Amino acid sequence: MGHNQQAGQRRSRRPAFKQTTLSFVIAAAIYSAPLHAQHVELNLPSQPLQQSIQQLARQSGAEIISAGSTLSNKTAPQIKGKVSVEQALNAMLQGTNLTVQKKGSVYAIVEKKAAASPAVQLQQKQPAQPEGFVSSPADQPAVKMNAITVYGAKDRDSQGYDDVYEKNYSTVYAGKDLIERFKGSSPADLFKGMSNVYSGDARNSGAVDPNIRGIQGPGRIALTVDGTEQSLAAWRGYNGVSNRNYIDPNLIGGMQVIKGPNQVRDVKSGIGGAVVVNTLSASDIVKAGESWGGEIKLEGSNNTIKERLSPSYDGRDYRDVVEELGLPGWTSQQRQDPILYKPLRSSSSNDFLNMEDQAARIALATKQDNFELLGAYAWRERGNYFSGKKGSAFYDKEGDPGFYDFVPMMARIYKPGDEVPNTSSRMESWLLKGKWNISDEQEISAGYRDSQHTYGEIMPSRISWSDTTQAGETIVPQWPLSTIDIKAYNLDYKYTPAENRWVDLHTSFWMTDADSDLYNSGGFPNAVGRFDWRFKPNAGRTPVPPGQPNPYLIKDTAHMITKNTRKGFNISNKMNLTKELDLTLSGSFQTEKLRSIDPYPEVGEAGFRMAPRSGQRKEHEYSFNLDWMPADWLSVSAGARTVSYSLTDDLLKSRMQEKPQYTVKWLAKELTHTLRTDNLTQEQIDSWVQHETAFRIQKEQLLYGHEMDLQAITDSVNTAMEFEKIGLQYQLGQAHDNLRMNSLWMADSSGDFHLENNPYLNGTIDLSKVDNLQENKVQTEDLIQRVERNNYKKKDHGGWVPFISAAVKFSPESRLYLNYSEALRMPSMFEGTLGFSGGFYADNPKPEHAHAYEAAYVHDLSRYLDASHADIKLAYFYTLTNDVIERDNNFRFANIDKQTLAGWELQGRYDSGKFFTDLSLVYNQKNEVCDDISATKAVGESIYKNPELYKKCVDHGFVNGYLLTMAQPKYSANLNLGTRLLDQKLELGSRLTWHSKHSNQIDQVVDSGFFNAPLSWDNLLLVDAYMNYKPRPDLSFDLVGTNLTNRYYIDPLSRTSYPAPGRTLKLGLTYSF
């Protein structure tokens, strides 16, 4: 949403106590400067000296430095009242051998006899001094303080955590330590513990698919890594599409999630928000004040086992393979592949001490006066994981193994504690980045990242469990592994001349290349072209005629090779119009190209395979933003943005050039109820003939009116009906139970249906008043027309949409902000190109149009709770999106009327230095989807029997649509608790995450199974814990346990019926130099 960045910069801040260890030379002259008063209201208890100084820095905003070891094992007295920073420090240091000196805005705590202190060394040569310090004279020795600690200065992660409460929009943040601690088994675990943020299909593939406040998908949530965007739409068969973003957690320095559409500078946002990922920087590796540094990180986790892969038999005669492997046979059911189906390994194979989930990272960096460089290599390899053992009752029920929602019976197949196939992962990444400070006003930064990821995945519809038990053991498919190689490049330039208020320029060029070799095309890895019914292993077979192609070959129809390239350019300039008013102008330009380089076979040989989508897409966005701060207590931000796009479906274009391409258009639905009689009368015959004649003339005219005139159709129908009437008259006085009463439900010019045209629902026919009704049932048959395609190009311009934000400060500790923002989303590459089970047939689909409201109250309680941090934030959000692009019952993309999301979020944190905690509570109050046309497409037998079941608005989404699988838990909570001990060398903590159960009631209002089955999940409380011990500043050990209670569960928003990992322990070692 709109925000006031200038206001955030100008308002008084109380920086966090977060500390950064430095090693630099400070001239002796620094300690001779006089102190001046800066008064602050304090109420500090008697506590360790280091904690008192941390809290003083936090509450006063002062920057305080000290030699790292000088504060150890010292206790500060109680300090209460309004005092200056000088007075507070002197009181704290009373009775010690320490004193305080000040230069500029920096307070330095030093030993009274610095020259004799072990922390002070004479230097023969004085290096460059930090900005703001005065160098000592040439004839005076310099003073070097080893291990200096800065209190009050904010690093990247401290700022990220503070932004949750300081920014005028909703955000959550995960810093380097948190990310590395709770990387989990899958990249999707990065979002665990984040308030109202999830990842779709967390366990099937090695990617993340961010979902923020119930909004998910390409263009809805933008994820960038160092400013580069790489999202791939992965087709999941009937179960929708995943917006996959491949990231290596071992390279992440920090990750911020911004909720809702926003206008944050240098951030790419969708209509639902943004995920901003920053990779490691030189500051993460090089100790402040040093010029070189390195870090080695080693990790090992349990709860994993090496996956069992089968070799490829693509191109071989399946009969040869059967004989070679000694198989008993091969049925015609592709799902019963005797090569890929394997028995699951039980918990007895899960060696507690195996530590076969292994990871390593090495990083080297340098920071010089004018430039910095970083290089890093990361590697991780993990086999299939084992599920949890406890709490499986919700997933242990009778179910239909042929249906697509396997969750109710999941625990009967993947038994608690068993191996979960297709969940292995191997990641290998390289990172190189640098920055050149051309001058104080200009800087250039560049980055290169290459991540290769090999992982297990399977199409949700290919894990059917029908007849998977042989000889008393459960067998399930272990598919071949998918591989993706992503290269990313970025080049950024900033120009901020100090004396020119009209220029604050940011530019960025970036590109991503994704080469994927995946197993998600929809087919089978070992699809047999034709089965030989005469074949008996080693006994006989049907010969292949000479010169003829072998029809019995195995074909890998699951394999898909694609190349996706994105290129982008961003530019923004901020101008200081007046003392109170800033204007920022921004533009972003992006091109995307998708290609499939594997040959696509003829339709008859496709083996359920998806057409290889291929296309080109361009998108431009422009915006302006005014930041106005008329008073210290009020800040306002307002502006507008516009977006346009164009898309070419290259696959459809090439096919149209070869021959005409056709699709179908719905003309009507033929609706029928049946009458029965024990005594057929002439009156009944005449009535039926009259009704049927009118119906057939209408139907024939609809289907053939373009070829025949009305009179010819009428004559033809009358002739046919004369014979029908004669036939019925032979049955006069007899029983007749098949008198079909037909009607037409006409579609509109777009092929859509409306309730007012349905004769059974608009009052024309009332089944409750029909005499001699055979059964209360209406049969349906579609009447369609073949239509030539001509829409391989699409484009649109969405116009300008506004955003505005206002924040009011009631006091230095409390404020209220209100945001309103509109945003447009154009159709994605996936939605705009030809493909199976999803394609856009409209020539000009409308862009999605989001209207987002947010109100929040924030209060800083640190001065009342004697804490360095004590904040609370309550936010209410309401998002209305019109013209949502959604898949319908006919597997077409179409604009539906609207989706409404609303809810409450409470966030809070407390940190006293020794104890710390943070809490988030979420109530997703509303997730409603409304659409007349979708509601009519869901009309079936149950609604004809009970019209009250018809619903224009439903929870979460309509049957067969994608929105169904994007619904978040209605209630959720996250709690972190921790303590720092042994002079902060030891940190102990735990994380509790809870969410409510979710079940969809669609099966109560529709009449048959549907393809995108929304998966249900149970209430869940997960308990994680960790220990971090740093015996030395350069060495740390980690012990992390996730899912400690070993729960059996499925992740929210899953599209694949796979249980999540069970109890997992991780050991880690980090050494810096």
N, C-alpha and C positions, 0 to 999 in steps of 0.2 A: 504494500500500500504506500501512498504518498508519505513521506517523512520529512522531517526538518533536520537535515544534516548540519546546517550552520548553527541551529539552535543547540544541537548536541555538542558542538565544538565550543560554543561560547558559554554555556551554562557552567556554574561551579561544580566541579567534580570532586569526589573523595576517592582517590585511587585506591586500588586494592593493595593488600599487604604482600601480594605475591612477590617472591624474591627471586633475584637473578644473581648468581655468583659471578663476580668480576675479578680480573687480575690486571691492574693497570698502574702506571706510575703517576703519583700525585705530587706536585711540587710542594715543598715545605711551606711555601708562602700561603697555601690554602688555609693553614691553621691559624693564621694571624689576623684574619678578618673579624670585625666585630659582629655580634649577633643583634638581631632586632626582633621585636615582639610580633607574634602571630597568635592571637588568642583563640582558644577553642574550649568548648564545654566538655569536660571529661568526667568519667566515673569508672575508673579502672581499679579492679581488685588487686591485691597483692598476688603476684604470679611471676613465672619466669620472665626475666628481663627482655628476652627476645620477643615474647608475645606482647608485652606492654608496648614495645617500640613499634611492632607491627600494627597494633590498634591505633596508636598515636598517628602513624603515617596515614592510615586509612581515614581517620576522622578529621585530620587537619589538612590533608592534601599535601603535606610537606614531603620532600624527598630526603631520606635519611640513609647514610651509608655507614658501614662499620666493618672492621676486620672480622672475618667470618668466625674466628674462635674466641674473640674477646668477650662476647656476650654469654658464652656457655657457662652453665653452672652458677648463674647469678640470679638473684631474686629482686624484683622491683617492689617498692612499697605501694600501698594504696594511694591513688591520686584522684581527688574529687574536687570539682569546681571549675571555674573559668580561668584558665591559665594560658600563658604563651607557650609556644613550642619549646623555647629556651628554658623556661621555668620547669616544664614537665620533664625535659631531658635531664636537667640538673638534679631534679628530685629523684629520678630513676637511677642516676649514676652515683648518688650520694653513698659514701662508704666504699666505693670501688676505686681502682686505679685508673679509671677512665674519665675523660672530659670530652666536651663537645666544642667544635669550631664550625664556622659557617662561611661559605663563599657563595655569593649570589643567592640562589634558592635552595642550595644543597647544605644539609647539616651533616657533619662528619664526626663520628665517635672514634676517638683515638686514645691510646694509652698516654698517661700524663708525661711519661718519659719515653717518647716514641723512639728515640735513638737506641735505647737499650732493649726495646721490645723485640721478641723473636719474629714478630710479623713485619719488622721494618728492616730493610736492607739498603745500604748505600749503593748508588748507581754511578758509574763513571761517565755514562752517557745517558742523556735524557731523551727518551722517545717522544713522539707527538702526544700532546695532552688532549684529554677530552674537551669538547667544546664547552665554554663557560668557565674554564679554570685558567688561572694565571700561572704561567711558567715561572720557575725559580730562576734567579740570575745565573749566569754561566759559571760564576765562581762559587756557587752554593750547591752542595750536594742535593740531589733529588731524593725523594722518599718513595719507596715502593711498598705497597701493602698487598701482600699475598692473600687471596681469598677475601675480597671485599664483597659485602652483601648490600644490595640496594633495597630499601623499603619505600614503597610508594610509586616506583616506576612500573608501568604496565607493559608486560610483554604481550605477544599476540594472543595467547590463550587466556590470560587474565582479562584482556579487553573483550575477547569473545564471550566469556562467561558474564562479564559485567553488562554487555550489550543486551542480554536477555531482559535486564531491568532498566537500562538507560536509553534504549532506542524507543522511538514512538511507533513501533510496529512489533509484532510477535515473532520471536525467534528462539531457537534452542541451539546449543553449541556443544561440541565435543572436541577437546583439545588432544594434543599428542599423547599425553600420559593415559587419558581415558580410552582413546582409540586402541592403543597398543595393549592395554590391560584387558579390554573386553572385545577383542577382535572376533571371538567366537569361532564357530566351525565354518560359517559362510559369510561372505561380505555383507549380506543382508543383516547380520547381527550388529552392524554398526549403528542401526537405528533403534536397537532395543534400549529401552529406558528413556527414549525421547518422547516428550509429551505430544500425543496425537500425531505421531509420525511412524509409518510402517513401511515395509517393503513387500510388494506383491510376489507371490510364488517364491518364497524365500529359499526353499530347499531344492528346487529343480532348475539347475544352471548355476553358474558362478557369478551372477550379476545382481544388481540391485534395481528395483522398480519402485521408486519412491511414491508414497501415498501420503499426502498432507491434508488432514481434515476431511478425508473421504474423497479427495480429488486425485486422480492418477492418470498417467498416460502421456504419450508424446505431445509436446506443446502445452500440456497442462502443468506439468512439473518439469522445470529445466534443471538439469544437473551439469555443472561445469567443473572441470579440473584445471586449475591455473588458467581459467578463462576459456578453455577449449571445450567444445560440446561434442559429445559422442553418444548418441542414443540410437539403438537399433531396435526396430520393431520386430519381435520374434513371434511368428505365428504359432499358436498353441492349439491348432485344429479347431474343433467346435468350441473349445474352452477359451476362446478369445485370443488376445495378443498381449505380450509383455513388452513394456518399454525398457529394454535392457540397457543398463549402463555398467560397463566393466571397469572396476577400479581395484587397485591393489592396496589393501589396508596398510601394508608394510611401508608404503611410500607417503602416507598421509601425515601432514603436520597439524592440520585442524580442519574441522568441518562445521559449517554453519547452515542451519535450515531456517529459511525465511518463510513465514506462513502468509498465504494470500498474495494476490498480485501487488507488486510494489514498484517503486521507482528509485531504488537504491542505485547509486552511481556505480558503474563497472560491474553490475550484476545482471545476468540474463534471467528473466523471470517469465514463468508461464502464468496462466490464469489462476492456478492454485498455489503458486509459490515457487521457491527456488532452493536448490541444494548447492552450496558453494564449497568446493573442496580445494584446499591449498596443500600442495605437496611439501615435503621437507624443505627447509631453507638452511642457508649457511648458519644462521643464528641458532638453529636447533643443534648444530654439531660443534661449532666453535664457541668456546667459552668467551664471554664478553671480555674485551681487553686483549685477548690473544689474537694471533694472526692465522694460526693453523689449528686444525683439530680433526679428530676422527671418532667414530663410534662403531662398535661391534655388538650385535645383538643376536643371541641364540635362544631358541625356544623349542620345547618338546611337549606334546600333549598325548593323552591316551584316548581311549574310546574309539579306536579306528582299526580297520583291517584292510589289507591290500585287496583291491577289486580283482575279480576273475574275468578276464576278457577272452573272447573267442576270436580266432583268426577270421579274416574275410574270405568268403567263398564266392564272391561276386564273379560272374562269368563262367562258372563251372556247372556241369550237369548235376542236378540235385541227386540223381540216382547214384552217380559216382561217389558223391559225398556220403550218402547213406551207407554204402558198402565200405567205404574207406574208414569211417568212424565206427562201424559196427552198430549203427542205429537200428532199432526194430522197425522203423518206418518213418513216414512223414505224411501227416494228414493234410487235407486241403484247407484246413484252418490256418491262416497265416499267423494268428496269434499263438498257435501251438508250435512255435519254432523249436525243434529239438536241439538246436545249437545254442541259442541265446538263453533259453529258460534254464535256470539253475536253482538248486535248493538253497534256501537261506541258511546262513550260519547263525547259531544261537548264541546266547550270552556266554556259554561255556568257552567260546572262541575269543571272547573279549578279555585279553590279558591286561590286568590293571596296570602293569608296569611296562607295557610295550613302548610307549612314547613314540609311536610311529607317525604321528602328526608332527612333522619337523619343519622348522623355519629358521632362516638366518638372514641377516642384513649387515652390510658394511657400508659406511658412508665416510667420505673424506671431504673436507671443505677448507676454504681459506677466505679470510676477510682482510682486505688491504684498505688503504686510505681511499682509493678511488674505484675499487672493484671487489667483487666477491664471486666465488665459484663453488659449486657443490657437485659431487658425483656420488651416486649410490647404486648399489646392487641389492636386490631382495629376491628371496626364493622361499617357497613353501610347498610341501607335498603332503597330501593326506589321502588316505583310502576312504572306503565307505565307512560311515559312522554307524554306531549302534543306538537304537532308540532307548527311551527310558522304560522303567519297569512298573511304576506305580501310577494309580489313577486312571486305568484304561477302561473303566466300565462304560463310559460314554461312547467308546469306539468299539465295543464288544457286543454288538446286537445282530440279530438276523438281518440280512440284506440281500439285495439282488445283485449277484456278481456281474451280470451283464449290463447293469445300469452304470452311468458315469459318476454317480456320487457314491464312492466307496467308503466314505467316512464312517457310517454307522457300523460297518463290519471290518474296519481297517485292522483292529487288533486281532482279528481271527486269521488274518493273512500275515501281516507284519506283527508277529507276536511280541509282546513287551520284552525288551532286551535284545531282540534280534537285529541282525544286520539290515540296514536299509540300502538297497542297491541304487546305482546311478547317482550317488552323492559324493563321489571322489573328486579331488581337485588338485591341480598342480599349477602354481603360478611362478613365473620368473620375470623380473622387471629390471629395467635400467632407467636411471634418471640422471640427467645432466642439465644444470641450470646455472645462470650467472647474471650478474648485474654490473653495469659500468656507470659510475657517477661521473658524467662528462664534466659537470660543474655543479655548483650549489643549486642551479636552477634546472638542470637537465639530467635525465637518467634513461638508460636503455637496459631492458632486461630480456632475456631469452631463455627458452627451455625446450628440452627434447625428452620425450618419455616413450619407452617401448615396453609393452606388457604382453607376454605370451601366456595364454591361459588354456589349459586342457582340463576338461571337467566332464562329469557324468550328467546326462539329462535324458529324458524320455518324454514323448508326447503324452499328455494326460489320458488320451483315448487309447493309448497302446499299452496301458498297464491293466487291461481287463483281466479279471481273475477267474474267468470261467474255466472249469476243468483244469485247474492248475495243481491238483494233488495227484501224485503218482506214487504208488507203493507207500502210502501213508505219510509222505513228506511234502511240504509246500514248495512249489517252484514258481519263480517269478522271473521276468526278463531282465537281464543285465545287458544293456545296449552298448554299442561301441561309444567311445569317448568323442566329444566335440572339441574343436580347437578354434581359438580366435587369437589373432595377433593385431594389436592396436598400437599404432604409432601416432604421437601427438607432437605438434610443434607450435610454439607461440613466440611472438616478438612484440614487446611492449615499449612504448616511448611516452615519457612524461616531461612536460615543460611548464615550469611554474616560476616565472620571473617575479622576484620580490617587489619590484617597483612598478609592475604593470597589473593593475587591478582588473584588466579586461581579459587576461589570459591565464588560464589554469587548464592546460590541455592534456588529455589522456587519449592515446591511440593504441590499438592492439590488432595485430594480424595473427591469425591462427589457422591451423589445419589439422584434421584427424583422418587417418587411413585405417580402416578396419577390414582385414581379410579373414573371413570366417569359413570354417570347414565344419559344418554342423549336421546334426542328425535330427532335424525337426521339419523335414519337408512334408511329413504326413504319411509316408509309406512305411515299408518294413526293410530292415537291413538284409534279410534273406528272403525276398519275394520270389516265389517260384512262378515262372511264366505259365506253365501248364503241368498238371499232374498226370502221370502215366498210370492209368488204372490197371494195366496189365503187369505193372512192375512188382516183382518180388525179389528182395535182396539176394543177390548171387544165384538167382534162379531163372530170371527171364525179364525181358523188357521190350517195349515197342521200339523198333529201329527207326532212326532218323533217315528219311530218304536222301540219297546222294544229291548234293547240290542245293539242298533245302536248309533254311536256318533251323537251328535246334530250338524247339519250343520249350524244352525242359530246363533251360538255363536259370540259374539263380541271379537275380538282379537286386542291387542295393538301391531300393527306391526311397529310402529314408534320408539319403545323403543329399546335402545341398551346399554348394560353394558360392559365396557371394563376396562382392567387394563394395564397400560403402565409403564414400569420401565426402567430407564436409570441409568447406572453406569459409572463413568469416573475417570481417573487418568491423571494428567498433571504434567510435570516436565520440568524445564529449569535451565540452569546454564550459568552464564555470566562470562567470563574470560577476564582479562585485559592483552592482549598479549604484548602491548607496551604502551607508553604514549599516542599515538595517535590512537591505534587500539584495539577494543574490539571484542570478539567473543561470540555469544550466541547460545547455542544448546538447542533445545526444542523437546519435544515429547508429544503427547496426545493420549489417548486410551479411546474408548467409546464402550459400549455394550447397545443394546436396545432390549427389549422384549415386544411384544404386544400380549395380550390375550383377547378373548371374552368369558365370563363365562356364557352367556345366551344360551340356546339351539336354534339352527337355524332350523326352520321347513323345511319340504320338499318344493321343488321349487313351487309346485302348491298352497301351503298355504302361500307363502312368503308375498303376498300383496305388491308388488313393493319394497320389502325390500332388502337392500344390504347384500351381504354375509359378515359375520364377519371376517374381515381381521385378520390374526394371523401370526406372524413371529418373527424371531430373526435376528438382524443385528449387525455387528461389524465394527468399523472403526478405523484405525490407521493413525496418521499423524506425520511426522518428518520434522524438518527444521533446518537450520543454518542461522545466520545473522551476518555479519561483519559490524561494525560501525567504520568509519575511519574519522578522523578530521586532515588533514595535515596542515591546517592553520586556523586562527581564522575566516576567511571569507568563508571557504569551508568545507562542511561536506558531506560525502558519506556513504550510507548504501546499502549493497548488500547481496544477499543470494539465497537460493532455498528451496523448500519444496516438499514433496511427500506424497501421500495419497493412501490408499488401503482399500478395504471393502469386506465383504462377507455377503450374505443374504440368509436365508432359509424361504421359504413360507410354514409355518407349516400347514395351512389349505389345500393347494393344495397337500402337501405331504400326509396328512392323507387320503384325498379322493383318491389319486392315489393308496394308499395301499389297499383301499376297492375295487376299480374297476377302469378301465382305464378312464382317463379324456380327453376330447376332446375340441378343439377349431376349428376355421375355418380359412381357408387360401383362399385368393382371387386368382382365376386362370385367370379370364378375365371378361370383361364387354361386354354384347351383346348390340350392338348399332343398332338402326333401324330407317330408314326414310320410309315414305309411298308414293307410287305413285298412281295416279288416271288417268283414261282414259275414254273418251266417246265412244271409239271404239276399243275394245281389238283385237289386231292383233296376228297372229301366230308368227311374229318376236318378239313381246313383250313377248309372252309366252316362246319362246325358250331362249330368253335372260335371263328372270327371272329364268327359270329352271336351266340353266347353273350356274348362280350366286348362287342360293340357294343350289344347290347340293354341290358345293365346300365349302360353308359355313357350311353345316350340317356335312360333313365329318370332317372338322376341329374341329367343336364343339364336335362331338361324340368321336373323338380321344382324345380330351382334357379331357373329362369327364370319358371315359370308356376305354381308351387306355391301362390301366394296366390290364384290364380284357379280351379285345378282340384285335385280330390283325387287321392290317389296311385293309386287304382284306375283312374280315368279316364285318367291319364297312362300307366299300365302297359298298358291295353288299346290305346291309340292307338299306342304304340311297338311292341307285339307285332304289330299289324296291318301297320305299315310294314315291319317286319323280315321278315315272311312274303314280301312282294314282293321285298325285297332278296335273300332266300335263293333264291327261284325264279330270279331273274336270274343269280345266280352258278352255279346248277346247270346252266344252259345252256352254261357255260364249263368244265365238268368235263373234265380231261385236257388242257386248253389252257394256254398261258402267260398269266400275269396279273401285272402289275407295279404295281398300285395298290390294294393291300389295306391300307387305312388303319387303324391301331391307335390309337384315341383314349383319352385319359385326362384327368381334371380335376385341376388344381392349385388347391385351394380357398383362398380368402382368409379372413381372420378378420373379425370384426364391424366392424372399422374400414376394411376394404378393403385391408389389407396382407397380404403373403405371407411365409411362413416356410419355411425349407429343409426342415424335417422333414415338410412336407406335399407336397413335390415328389416324385412317384413315380419320377422318373429319378435323383434325388439322395439319396433316403432308402433305397435298396436294393430297392424294389418292382420296378423294371424296370432291368435291367442290359443296356445295348445291346451290350456286348461278348459277351454270351451269347445274343443273339437270332439265331435261324437265319433265313436268307432275307431279311436286312435289305437293302432296296434301296440305301440310303446311310446313312452314320452322321450323321444329321441329324434334329433335332426341330423341327417347325413349331409356332408359337404363335399363338393367336387369343384376344383378350380377350373376356370375358363381363362386361358391365356392366349396371348398373341405374340408371335415372334417379331422382334423389332431390331432393325439394323443399328449397330452402334456407330456413333460419330463423335464421341466426346473424349478423345484421348488427350485433349488439352483443357485445363481449367485455370481460371485466374479470378482474383477478386481484390477489392480494396475496401477495407472496413470502415473508412472514415475516422474521424477524431473522437476519442472517448476521454472523459475527464477523470481526474483524481484530486482529492483535497484531504488535508490532514491538519488538525489543530490540537495543540497541547497547552494545558493550563497548569501552572505550578502554584499550588496552594501554600507551599512552604518549601524550604530547601530539601525536605525529605519526601514530599508527596506531590503527585501530579495526576492529572487525568488527560487522556488523549482520545480523540475521535477520528476515525478514518473512513473515507468513502472512496472506493476506487473501482473503475471499470476497466476491463481488459478484453481483448479479442484473441481468439485462437482460430487460425486457419486450418483446413484439413491437412493431415499429415501425409507423408509419402505412402504409408500403408493404406490409409483411407482413400487415397486418390488414385491408386493403381489397381489393375486387374489381379484377382486372386481368388482361390477357392474359399468358400464360407465367409466371404466378406468382400464387397466391392461397391463403389459408389456409382450409381447409375444416373444420378442427376447431373445435368450439364453444368449447373452453377450452384453447388451446395453453399449454404450460408455459413459464415463463420460463427463459432460459439461466442456468445456475448455474456461475460460475467459481470455481476454487480455485487461488490463485496463491501460489507460494513464491518467495522470493528470498534469496540469501545473497551478501554482498559483503565484500571486504577492501579497505581504503583506507589508503594510506600517503603522507605528505607527506615528500618527500626534499629539500626546498629547502635545509635547513641543511647537507646533505652535498654538494650540487652547486653551491653559491654562486649560487643563482638566486632570483629573486623568486617564481617558481612552479616547482614540480617535484612533480607528484602522479601517482599511479598507482592504478587501481581495477580490480579483477577481480570480476565478478559472474556468478553462475549463476542462471538462472530456469527455473521449471517451472510451467506453467499447464495445468490440467485443466478443461475446460468440459463440463459435462453438459447434455443436452437442447438441443444446438445447433439453432437454427432454420435449416433448409436446404431448398433446392428439390430435389424428387425427379425421377425419370424421367418422371413424369406432369405435370410443371410445377406441382406443388402444394407449398406450404410445409408442412413437418412437422418435428417434433422428432426428431433423430437421437441416438444414444447418447452419443457423446463425441468431443472433439478434444483431443489432447495436444500441447503445444508445449514444447520445452526447448532450452536453448542456453547458450553462454558469451559474455560480452562483456568485452573488455579496453580500458580507456581510460587515456590518459596525456597529460601536458603538461609542457612545459619552457619557461621564459622567463627569460633572463638580462638582459633589457633590450635588448641588441643583437641577440641571436638568439632565436627562439622557434619552437616546433613543438608539434603535438599529433597523437596517433595513436589510432585505434580499430580493433580487430580483432573480428570476429564469427564465431562458429561456431554455426549453427542446427542443433543436433544431431538434433532430432526434430520432425516435423510429421505426426502420424498421426491419421486419422479412422476411427472404428469405428462400425458400425451393422449389425445383422442384416438389417433390412428393406431398407436401401439395397443391401446386398450381394445380396439375392435379386432385387432389381429389375434388377441388372446381369447376371443369369443369361441367357445366350444360347447360340448354337450352339457357340462355342468351349468353354464350360464343360461342356456336355453331352458333348462329345467327350472333354474332359479335366477331370474334376471337381476336380483339384488346383488349377486356376486360380481356383477360388472363393476369395474373400478377404473375410473379415468386416472386416478392417482394411486400409486402403490409405494410401499417402502422399498428403498434400495434400487429398484429397477424392474423392468419387464422381462418376461421369459425370453431366453435366447439372446438377450442383450449382454453387453460387456459390463455395464454398470453394476450388475448383481455381484460380481466378484470383487468389487472395489469397496464394499461396505466395511467400515471399521467397527470395533466393539462399541457398544453404547456407553459403557462405563470402563474406565481404566485408571490405574494409579501406578506411580513409580516413587520409590523411596530409597535414598542412599544415606548410609550412616557410616561414620568413620572416626578414627582418633589418630593423633600423632604422638608418638612416645619417644623416649630416649633422645631428647634434644632434636626431635623431628627426623631422626635417622630411621625410625620404624613407623610405618603407616599401616593400619589395619582398617578394613572397611567391608561393607556388604551392600548388595543391591537387591531390592525386592521389586518385582514387576507383577502386576495383576491386571487381568481384564475379564470382563463378563462373558458369558456364553453367547453364542449367536446361532440362531436357526432360522431358516427361511421357510415361510408357510406357502410358497407358491404352489406346491403340489396339492393344496386344498382348493385351488381355484382354477387350475388348468386340467386338461383332460388326459394328457399323456406325458410320457417322459420328454425331457427337453435336453438340448445338447450342452449348453453352458451351465451345468449344474452348480449352483452356489454351494460351496462346502460349509459345513457347520463346524463349530468348535465348542468346547466346554469351558466353564470357568477355570481359570488357571492362576496359580501363584507360583512364580519362579523365584528361587533364592540363589544368588551368586555371592561370592566372597573373595577377598584377596588379601595378600600381605606383600608389602614392599619394604625391603630392608636395604639401607645404604650405609654399609660400614665405613665407606670412604666416599668423598665427593665424586670420584671417578668410577665407582663400582656399585652396582645395585643388583639385588636378587628379587624375583617375583614368584609368588605362588598364587595361582588363580583357580578357583573352582566355579564352574557354571552348572546350573540345574542340579544343585547339591541334593535336593530331595528326590532326584531321579524320576521326574514326572514323565508320563507318556502323554504326548499332546501333539496337536497340529497347529502350525502358526496361523494367525489371522491372515485373511486375504490370499490363502493358498488356492491355486488352481489345480494342484496335483495332490492326490491323496497319499502323502508321505508323512510319517511321523517325524518329529524334530529330534535332535540329538539328546541322548540321555546324559547322565552325570559325566562331566569331563574335567580333568585336572591338567593344568599347564604349569610348567616350570620355565622360568626365563632368567637370563643373565644378560646384563648390559655393562659394557666397559667402554669408557670414553678416554680419549687421550689427546 
